[in-house]
Amino acid sequence: MATKIIEKSWKLNLPNSFLVDHSFSDAKQRDQTYDGPDKIYLQIGADGKEKYGPLTEDDIADGRPKPADVVQWYEVDCAASDLHTLICQLRGPVINEKEESRDLSEDVPHPGSPDMTSDGYERFTYGSVLYPDDIYNFESIVVANPGSAGPNDISIQAFTAKEKLNGVDEDKTWDMVRAHRNRELTNSDGKVTEDMPDDLKTKWKTYRQTLRDLPNKMSAANVHPNIADMMFPIQPDYVEPTKDPGEGDGTGNKAWMPPG
């Protein structure tokens, strides 16, 4: 038994509106190509959820014992269906150099984020091209009847819009936005000094006033707190971080996640 690498074309189901409506009634899809093992094995516990990372046929062939809390090495045939290919894409060791680069994606504005750049607020945008890990939560994978499950006894859930925006399936409140604003003000305390150049001093003072005004201006513009929390002004000394080629999809690009 040896791991076989395959290339498989498949259809990724897309939500009606990313970060707004994560139902699938509009039947949107995107063409995808999977490059990776033909099969993976999920280490499933009695609750039907993964206990440890997935295995390949080579991993199993090395004679490793099954952990005591694992009731089944559940076989996922990566070419059997789009659902199985999706799970393999999310959980299997894919071939990074063959994966699509997120650099091909252009930023698009969230429909709930108005253009308030003249007031100093960043419009909330996200990548126009959606990928499997933007949409589906691999931690939601469940195998029904673990130990005796068949090939159709596996399921996965999509993230809700709130989960992708906020990290949890809950709305933010204006109190949360104000607390965020207050942290940013505290972090910028002492940035303005008398001996700094006047233009830089003005930038910091403007930045801090923009922070103070944010809750009221966002509320007046009917921006939801979930979105307002993504529209904070950029600090005058902010530097764009360099990409780490070892992260994300192998090109230095990560799936969209809410700010930490």
Residue pairs with C-beta under 8 A, 6 or more apart in sequence:
1 57
1 58
1 60
1 61
2 57
2 58
2 61
3 37
3 38
3 39
3 56
3 57
3 58
4 37
4 38
4 39
4 57
5 35
5 36
5 37
5 38
5 95
6 34
6 35
6 36
6 37
6 38
6 78
6 79
7 33
7 34
7 35
7 98
8 33
8 34
8 35
8 78
8 79
8 85
9 31
9 32
9 33
9 34
10 31
10 32
10 33
10 34
10 82
10 85
10 86
11 29
11 30
11 31
11 32
11 82
12 29
12 30
12 31
12 32
12 82
12 86
12 130
12 131
12 132
12 135
13 24
13 27
13 28
13 29
13 82
13 135
14 24
14 28
14 29
14 30
14 130
14 135
15 21
15 22
15 23
15 24
15 28
15 135
15 158
15 161
16 22
16 23
16 24
16 25
16 26
16 28
17 111
18 126
18 130
18 134
18 135
18 161
18 164
19 110
19 126
19 161
19 164
19 165
20 110
20 111
20 112
20 161
21 161
22 135
22 158
22 159
22 160
22 161
22 164
24 158
30 129
30 130
32 85
32 89
32 132
33 98
33 100
34 78
34 85
34 88
34 89
34 94
35 94
35 95
35 98
35 99
36 78
36 88
36 89
36 92
36 93
36 94
36 95
37 56
37 57
37 78
37 88
37 92
37 93
38 77
38 78
38 79
39 56
39 57
39 75
39 76
39 77
39 78
40 54
40 55
40 56
40 75
40 76
40 78
40 87
40 88
40 91
40 92
41 54
41 55
41 56
41 57
41 59
41 60
41 73
41 74
41 75
41 76
42 50
42 54
42 73
42 74
42 76
42 87
42 91
42 141
42 143
42 154
43 50
43 51
43 52
43 53
43 54
43 55
43 66
43 67
43 70
43 73
43 74
44 50
44 51
44 70
44 71
44 72
44 73
44 74
44 143
44 146
44 149
45 51
45 69
45 70
45 71
45 146
46 69
46 71
46 146
46 147
47 146
48 142
48 143
48 144
48 145
48 146
49 141
49 142
49 143
50 91
50 141
51 67
51 69
51 70
52 67
52 70
54 76
54 91
54 92
55 73
56 92
56 93
60 73
66 73
71 146
71 147
72 143
72 146
72 147
72 149
74 143
74 146
74 149
74 154
75 151
76 84
76 87
76 88
76 91
76 92
76 154
77 84
77 151
78 84
78 85
78 88
78 92
79 85
80 151
83 154
83 156
84 151
84 154
86 132
86 136
86 156
87 138
87 141
87 154
87 156
89 132
90 132
90 133
90 136
90 138
90 156
91 138
91 141
96 249
96 250
96 251
97 250
99 249
99 250
99 251
100 129
100 131
100 249
101 249
101 251
101 253
102 127
102 129
102 131
102 248
102 249
102 251
102 253
102 254
103 251
103 253
104 129
105 127
105 128
105 129
106 127
106 128
106 129
107 125
107 126
107 127
107 128
108 125
108 126
108 127
108 128
109 115
109 123
109 124
109 125
110 123
110 124
110 125
110 126
110 227
110 230
112 124
112 223
112 224
112 226
112 227
113 123
113 124
113 125
113 223
113 227
113 230
113 231
114 123
114 221
114 223
115 123
116 123
116 217
116 221
116 231
117 123
119 210
119 213
119 217
120 206
120 207
120 210
120 233
121 210
121 214
121 217
121 218
121 231
121 232
121 233
122 230
122 231
122 232
122 233
122 234
123 231
124 227
124 230
124 231
126 256
127 134
127 256
131 249
131 255
133 255
134 164
134 255
134 256
135 158
135 159
136 156
136 157
136 158
136 159
137 156
137 157
137 158
137 159
137 163
138 156
140 156
140 157
141 154
141 155
141 156
142 154
142 155
142 156
143 149
143 153
143 154
144 153
144 154
144 155
145 153
160 169
162 168
162 169
162 170
162 171
162 226
163 169
164 256
164 257
164 258
165 226
165 227
165 230
165 258
166 172
166 226
166 229
166 258
167 257
167 258
171 224
171 225
171 226
172 225
172 226
172 229
173 225
174 215
174 219
174 225
174 228
176 225
176 229
177 214
177 215
177 218
177 225
177 228
177 229
178 215
180 229
180 232
181 211
181 212
181 214
181 215
181 232
184 211
184 232
185 208
185 211
185 212
188 204
188 207
188 208
188 211
188 235
191 204
191 237
192 201
192 204
192 205
192 208
193 201
200 236
203 236
204 236
207 233
207 235
207 236
210 233
211 232
211 233
214 228
214 231
214 232
214 233
215 228
218 225
218 228
218 231
219 228
223 231
230 259
243 251
243 252
243 253
244 252
245 251
245 252
247 253
247 254
248 254
248 255
